[in-house]
Amino acid sequence: MLIIICTQLSCSKDYVLESNMEETFYVRNGGSDMPVFVRGNGESNKILLLLHGGPGDTSVSYLNSAYSQQLHTHYAVAYYDQRQQGNSHGHFDPEENSLSQIVEDTHDVVKALQYRYGGDIEIYLWGHSWGGAVGTAYLQTADYQSEISGFIEVSGGYDFDFINQAVISKLTSQAEIELAQGNHIEFWKEVVDYIADLDVNNLTTEQSLDLNRYAGQIERDELIDDLYVIPSTEAFSEINDKVTNPLSVTFNAISIFTQEYLIDELLSISLSENLNLITVPTLLIWGHYDFKVPVELGQFAYNNIGSEDKTFHIYPHAGHTTMRYDADRFVNDVREFLE
């Protein structure tokens, strides 16, 4: 009822791009109500549309971070929670929760931003991890990229078989280094033994998820000291912006992994062949110590994306959430790209 009332009231209000925006609206598509939190400097006439990671995460975890707070002084950022993720809700057939459906949802969000703030705004997709796959698929669909001014991809997981092979290689080579130095011997020996038993050309769903778990544990448990040589004084700090509904976020995060068809689709994503179709200006950012989506995927994307205006940065002391490790550099790189 609140959504209906707000929607009705919005018909009589003129929305303008202001210097310190703090707006929330919902986009409804196919029975799913997806929140869009708009924050930052709308007077720039540039909006970064955040495509969060996961699937199962929320855009709000990005909104609260130091790099986003810095970006807000220069541009507006639209934080959008994808269907059945984060703060989204609604009633729809769970089997409709697919990459192609999320691409259509994203297109509706783009159209909503244009309708709300004017067709002359510049919209840039900013995809991280799973969001990089969403952004890549979006730009390969129909003529959707004609409405996008650019693509910022951070550690994008656009091809899962490629990811698995790169993760195995990255874990194996790093294990050799860490074991030689006597660092976290129990963990790295477990990784080596696990990989030794794999048929690397015929991985099961469970094995793919295990590799992802090992990759995540490296950052979560701080198993590589070099990851935490923080060049930015703003790295890792957070700002409290309470827009999360804990019940929705928790329920969605749990339920997303009860849907085997979505997870199966995630683990079979392969968008490499059509990277040449992407012609919008593209900024690629990866962390040297990204074990979840290793840097080889960034290099491959840079080599094969069809855009003539493309840039690739590797952050030497960063992991999977690359911008989190060096907020200052990330913001500077984004500003240079957008300006």
C-alpha positions in Angstrom: 0.0 0.0 0.0 2.8 2.4 0.8 4.4 1.8 -2.6 1.1 2.5 -4.3 0.5 5.7 -2.4 4.1 6.9 -3.1 3.7 6.1 -6.7 0.4 8.0 -6.9 2.0 11.0 -5.2 5.0 10.9 -7.5 2.8 11.7 -10.4 2.4 15.3 -9.2 6.0 15.9 -8.3 8.8 17.3 -10.5 12.0 15.4 -9.8 15.2 17.4 -10.3 18.9 16.6 -10.1 20.3 18.3 -7.1 23.7 18.6 -5.6 23.0 16.4 -2.5 20.4 13.9 -3.6 18.8 11.4 -1.2 15.9 9.8 -2.9 14.4 6.3 -3.0 11.9 4.9 -5.5 10.8 1.4 -6.6 10.7 -0.1 -10.0 8.1 -2.8 -10.4 8.5 -5.5 -13.1 7.0 -8.9 -13.4 5.8 -8.9 -9.8 9.1 -7.8 -8.3 9.5 -4.5 -6.5 13.1 -3.3 -6.7 14.3 -0.3 -4.7 16.6 2.3 -6.2 18.5 4.5 -3.7 19.8 7.7 -5.5 22.5 9.5 -3.6 25.1 12.1 -4.5 25.6 15.1 -6.8 22.9 15.0 -9.5 23.9 18.4 -10.8 26.8 16.6 -12.5 24.1 15.1 -14.9 25.9 11.8 -14.5 24.4 8.8 -12.7 26.4 5.6 -12.0 24.0 2.7 -11.8 25.4 0.2 -9.4 25.0 -3.5 -10.3 25.8 -5.3 -7.0 27.6 -8.6 -6.6 26.1 -11.9 -5.5 23.7 -13.1 -6.5 22.2 -12.5 -3.1 24.0 -9.3 -2.0 22.5 -5.8 -1.6 23.6 -2.5 -3.1 23.4 -0.9 0.3 26.7 -2.5 1.3 28.3 -0.4 -1.4 26.4 2.7 -0.5 27.9 2.7 3.0 31.5 2.5 1.8 34.2 5.2 1.7 34.6 5.0 -2.1 30.9 5.7 -2.6 30.8 8.5 -0.2 33.7 10.1 -2.1 31.9 9.5 -5.4 28.8 11.3 -4.1 30.6 14.6 -4.1 31.1 14.4 -7.8 28.3 12.3 -9.3 25.0 10.7 -8.4 24.9 7.0 -7.8 21.8 4.8 -8.2 22.0 1.8 -5.9 19.6 -0.8 -7.2 18.7 -4.1 -5.5 18.1 -6.8 -8.0 15.0 -9.0 -7.8 14.9 -11.3 -4.8 18.1 -9.7 -3.5 18.8 -7.1 -0.9 15.8 -5.0 0.0 13.6 -6.1 -3.0 10.4 -7.9 -2.5 7.2 -8.8 -4.4 5.3 -11.9 -5.7 6.6 -13.6 -8.8 7.4 -17.1 -10.1 10.9 -17.9 -8.7 11.7 -19.7 -12.0 11.6 -16.2 -13.6 14.7 -15.2 -11.6 17.3 -15.5 -14.3 20.1 -13.5 -15.8 18.0 -12.5 -18.8 15.2 -11.4 -16.5 17.6 -9.3 -14.4 18.8 -7.7 -17.6 15.2 -6.7 -18.4 14.8 -5.4 -14.9 18.0 -3.3 -15.3 16.7 -1.9 -18.5 13.5 -0.9 -16.8 15.6 0.9 -14.1 17.5 2.7 -16.8 14.2 3.8 -18.4 12.9 4.9 -15.0 16.0 7.0 -14.3 15.6 8.7 -17.7 11.9 9.3 -17.2 12.4 10.6 -13.7 15.4 12.9 -14.2 15.3 13.6 -18.0 16.4 11.8 -21.1 19.6 13.9 -21.4 21.3 12.4 -18.3 24.4 10.2 -18.7 24.0 6.8 -17.2 27.1 4.6 -16.6 26.7 1.0 -15.6 29.0 0.1 -12.6 29.1 -3.7 -12.2 31.0 -5.6 -9.5 31.5 -9.4 -9.6 28.1 -10.9 -10.4 27.1 -7.3 -11.3 29.8 -7.4 -14.0 28.1 -10.4 -15.6 24.7 -8.5 -15.4 26.4 -5.4 -17.0 28.1 -7.5 -19.7 24.9 -9.3 -20.6 23.0 -6.0 -20.6 25.4 -4.5 -23.1 25.2 -7.6 -25.3 21.4 -7.4 -25.5 19.5 -5.8 -28.3 20.4 -2.1 -28.6 20.4 -1.5 -24.8 23.9 0.0 -24.8 22.7 2.9 -26.9 21.2 4.3 -23.7 24.4 3.9 -21.7 27.3 6.3 -21.7 29.9 3.9 -20.4 30.7 0.7 -18.4 32.7 0.4 -15.3 33.5 -3.3 -14.5 35.2 -4.2 -11.3 36.2 -7.9 -11.0 33.3 -9.0 -13.3 32.4 -12.7 -13.3 31.3 -12.9 -16.9 32.5 -16.5 -17.7 32.4 -19.1 -14.9 34.4 -21.9 -16.6 37.1 -19.3 -17.2 36.8 -18.3 -13.6 37.2 -21.8 -12.3 40.4 -22.5 -14.4 41.9 -19.1 -13.4 41.0 -19.7 -9.7 42.7 -23.1 -9.7 45.8 -21.6 -11.3 45.9 -18.6 -8.9 45.4 -20.7 -5.8 48.0 -23.2 -6.9 50.7 -20.6 -7.6 50.0 -18.6 -4.5 50.0 -21.8 -2.3 53.5 -22.5 -3.6 54.6 -19.0 -2.5 52.9 -19.1 0.9 54.1 -22.6 1.8 57.7 -21.8 0.9 57.4 -18.8 3.3 55.7 -20.9 6.0 52.6 -18.8 6.0 49.2 -20.4 7.1 50.5 -23.8 6.3 47.4 -25.7 7.3 45.1 -23.7 5.0 47.4 -23.7 1.9 48.1 -27.4 2.3 44.4 -28.1 2.4 43.9 -26.0 -0.8 46.7 -27.9 -2.6 45.3 -31.3 -1.5 41.8 -30.3 -2.6 42.9 -29.2 -6.0 45.0 -32.3 -6.5 41.9 -34.5 -6.3 39.9 -32.4 -8.9 39.1 -33.3 -12.5 39.7 -29.7 -13.5 38.0 -30.1 -16.8 34.8 -31.6 -15.3 34.0 -29.7 -12.1 30.8 -30.3 -10.3 28.6 -27.5 -8.9 29.8 -28.3 -5.4 33.4 -28.2 -6.4 32.9 -24.8 -8.1 31.4 -23.4 -4.9 34.2 -24.9 -2.9 36.8 -23.1 -5.0 34.8 -19.9 -4.5 34.7 -20.5 -0.7 38.5 -21.0 -0.6 39.0 -17.8 -2.6 36.7 -15.8 -0.3 38.4 -17.2 2.8 41.7 -15.7 1.8 40.4 -12.2 2.0 38.0 -12.8 4.9 40.6 -14.3 7.2 43.4 -12.0 6.0 45.7 -14.8 4.8 47.9 -12.7 2.6 49.6 -9.8 4.4 50.2 -7.9 1.1 46.5 -7.5 0.7 46.3 -5.2 3.6 49.0 -2.7 2.7 46.5 0.1 2.5 47.6 3.0 0.3 44.3 4.9 0.9 43.5 6.6 4.2 39.9 6.1 3.3 40.0 2.4 2.6 37.7 0.2 4.7 36.0 3.0 6.5 32.2 3.1 6.4 29.5 5.7 6.7 26.2 4.8 8.4 23.3 5.2 6.1 20.4 3.2 7.5 18.2 2.2 4.5 18.4 -1.6 4.9 15.4 -3.7 5.8 17.2 -6.5 7.8 14.3 -8.9 7.3 14.2 -8.6 3.5 18.0 -8.7 3.2 18.3 -11.8 5.3 15.4 -13.7 3.7 16.5 -12.9 0.2 20.2 -13.9 0.9 19.0 -17.3 2.2 16.3 -18.0 -0.4 18.5 -17.1 -3.4 20.6 -20.2 -2.7 17.6 -22.5 -2.4 16.9 -22.0 -6.1 19.1 -24.5 -7.9 18.3 -23.3 -11.4 19.6 -19.8 -10.7 22.8 -21.2 -9.2 23.2 -23.6 -12.1 22.8 -20.7 -14.5 25.4 -18.6 -12.5 27.9 -21.5 -12.8 27.4 -21.9 -16.5 27.6 -18.2 -17.5 29.7 -17.7 -20.6 29.7 -14.3 -22.1 33.2 -14.2 -23.5 32.4 -14.8 -27.2 30.3 -11.7 -27.6 32.5 -9.2 -25.7 33.3 -7.6 -29.1 29.6 -6.4 -29.2 30.4 -4.0 -26.3 31.3 -0.7 -27.9 30.6 1.9 -25.2 33.6 3.4 -23.3 34.8 0.9 -20.7 36.8 1.1 -17.5 38.1 -2.3 -16.2 39.5 -2.5 -12.6 40.8 -5.7 -11.0 42.8 -6.5 -7.9 46.1 -8.4 -8.2 45.0 -10.6 -5.3 41.5 -11.3 -6.5 41.1 -15.1 -6.1 37.4 -15.2 -6.8 37.6 -13.6 -10.3 41.3 -13.5 -11.1 42.9 -10.7 -13.1 43.2 -12.9 -16.2 39.5 -12.2 -16.8 40.1 -8.5 -16.7 42.9 -8.8 -19.2 40.8 -11.0 -21.5 37.9 -8.5 -21.3 40.3 -5.6 -22.2 41.7 -7.5 -25.2 38.3 -8.5 -26.5 35.8 -5.7 -25.7 34.9 -3.9 -28.9 35.2 -0.4 -27.6 37.9 1.8 -28.9 37.9 3.7 -25.6 38.9 1.3 -22.9 41.2 1.3 -19.9 42.4 -1.5 -17.7 43.8 -0.9 -14.2 45.3 -3.6 -11.8 45.5 -2.5 -8.1 48.6 -4.2 -6.6 47.3 -4.4 -3.0 43.6 -5.3 -3.6 41.4 -8.3 -3.6 37.9 -9.0 -5.0 36.2 -5.9 -3.9 38.9 -3.9 -5.5 37.6 -0.4 -4.8 37.4 -1.2 -1.1 41.2 -1.6 -0.8 42.1 1.8 -2.3 39.1 4.1 -2.3 41.1 7.2 -3.3 42.6 5.6 -6.4 39.3 4.1 -7.4 37.5 7.5 -7.2 40.3 9.2 -9.1 40.2 6.5 -11.8 36.4 6.8 -12.2 36.6 10.6 -12.3 39.3 10.5 -15.0 37.1 8.0 -17.0 33.9 10.0 -16.7 35.5 13.4 -17.4 
